[in-house]
């Protein structure tokens, strides 16, 4: 795989501002473990290998278990996810695959039983950021693992 465009070089100012936005989403009412699961799931849904590689490594560094990462693609059928995690994953999926008529009320209500309004709002910005990154990295074919050292992902022990 060869990267098509070095977007960080070509759009340096925009990339810098977007990185600042993403950094701001880390100060979040939703715990890091759930944000990790959401980021991995969004990368799966968007078929972004760079993002999937990066987010799996981040999740491992943060202590996520291998089996839960293996089950993530079928989280609805897996017994390994708590109701709060399921709510976050459902919210991430519906916003990533936005239906023609928007987010159905029943999905919002189910999510709202597990997450408060601040958490739903904060999680929405995490989902926005992850989806934006997948579009850039998938569109320009960013090479998986190419930023591992810079991002500290080599500490995951996955290669």
C-alpha positions in Angstrom: 0.0 0.0 0.0 1.3 3.4 -0.9 -0.2 6.6 0.6 -1.8 8.7 -2.0 -1.4 12.2 -0.4 0.4 13.3 2.7 -2.6 15.2 4.0 -0.7 16.4 7.1 1.8 18.1 4.8 -0.6 19.4 2.2 -3.2 20.7 4.7 -0.9 21.3 7.6 -2.9 24.1 9.2 -6.2 22.2 9.0 -4.5 19.0 10.2 -3.1 20.8 13.2 -6.5 22.3 14.2 -8.2 18.9 13.7 -5.6 17.2 16.0 -6.3 19.9 18.6 -10.0 19.1 18.3 -9.4 15.3 18.7 -7.2 16.0 21.7 -10.1 18.0 23.2 -12.3 14.9 22.9 -10.1 13.0 25.3 -11.3 15.2 28.1 -14.6 13.3 28.1 -17.4 12.2 30.4 -17.2 8.7 28.9 -14.5 6.5 30.1 -11.4 5.7 28.0 -12.2 2.0 27.7 -15.6 2.8 26.0 -14.0 5.4 23.7 -11.5 2.7 22.7 -14.2 0.2 21.8 -16.1 2.9 19.9 -13.0 3.9 17.9 -12.2 0.3 17.0 -15.8 -0.4 15.9 -16.0 2.8 13.8 -12.8 1.8 12.0 -14.3 -1.7 11.4 -17.5 -0.1 10.0 -15.6 2.2 7.7 -13.1 -0.4 6.5 -10.2 1.8 7.5 -7.2 -0.5 8.1 -4.9 2.3 9.3 -7.5 3.4 11.9 -8.3 -0.2 12.9 -4.6 -0.9 13.4 -4.1 2.3 15.4 -7.2 1.9 17.6 -6.6 -1.8 18.4 -3.1 -0.9 19.5 -4.4 2.0 21.6 -7.0 -0.3 23.2 -4.3 -2.9 24.0 -2.0 -0.2 25.6 -5.0 0.9 27.7 -5.5 -2.7 28.9 -8.3 -4.0 26.7 -8.6 -7.8 26.5 -7.9 -9.6 23.2 -11.2 -11.6 23.3 -13.3 -8.5 23.6 -11.5 -7.0 20.6 -12.2 -10.2 18.7 -15.9 -10.1 19.6 -16.3 -6.4 18.8 -17.6 -7.0 15.3 -20.4 -9.0 16.7 -21.0 -7.2 20.0 -24.7 -7.6 19.9 -24.4 -11.4 20.2 -21.4 -11.4 22.6 -21.8 -11.7 26.3 -18.6 -9.8 26.9 -20.0 -6.2 26.8 -21.8 -4.4 29.6 -25.1 -2.5 29.0 -23.2 0.8 29.1 -20.7 -0.4 26.5 -23.5 -1.7 24.3 -25.3 1.7 24.4 -22.1 3.5 23.4 -21.5 1.0 20.5 -25.1 1.4 19.4 -24.8 5.2 19.4 -21.5 5.0 17.5 -23.0 2.7 14.9 -26.1 4.7 14.2 -24.2 7.9 13.9 -21.6 6.2 11.6 -24.3 4.6 9.4 -26.7 7.5 9.7 -30.1 6.4 8.5 -32.0 8.4 5.9 -34.4 9.7 8.5 -31.8 10.4 11.2 -31.4 8.6 14.5 -34.6 6.8 15.5 -36.1 7.8 18.8 -36.1 4.3 20.1 -32.3 4.0 19.7 -31.8 7.4 21.4 -34.0 6.3 24.3 -32.2 3.0 24.7 -28.8 4.8 24.8 -30.2 7.4 27.2 -31.0 4.6 29.7 -27.3 4.0 30.0 -25.6 7.3 29.3 -26.6 10.8 30.6 -27.0 13.8 28.3 -23.4 15.0 28.9 -22.0 11.5 28.1 -24.1 11.2 24.9 -23.0 14.6 23.8 -19.3 14.0 24.6 -19.5 10.5 22.9 -21.0 12.1 19.8 -17.9 14.3 19.4 -15.7 11.2 19.7 -17.7 9.5 17.0 -17.4 12.6 14.8 -13.7 12.7 15.2 -13.3 8.9 14.5 -15.4 9.1 11.4 -13.5 12.1 10.1 -10.2 10.4 10.6 -11.4 7.3 8.8 -12.4 9.4 5.8 -8.9 11.0 5.6 -6.9 7.8 6.2 -9.0 5.5 4.0 -9.3 8.1 1.3 -5.5 8.7 1.1 -4.5 5.1 2.0 -2.4 5.9 5.0 -0.2 2.9 5.6 -1.1 1.0 8.7 1.6 1.2 11.4 3.3 4.1 9.7 2.8 6.4 12.7 3.3 3.8 15.4 6.6 5.2 16.8 5.3 8.8 16.7 2.1 7.9 18.4 3.7 5.5 20.9 1.8 2.6 19.5 4.9 0.4 19.3 4.4 -0.1 23.1 1.4 -2.3 22.2 3.6 -5.2 21.2 1.6 -5.8 18.1 3.3 -6.0 14.7 
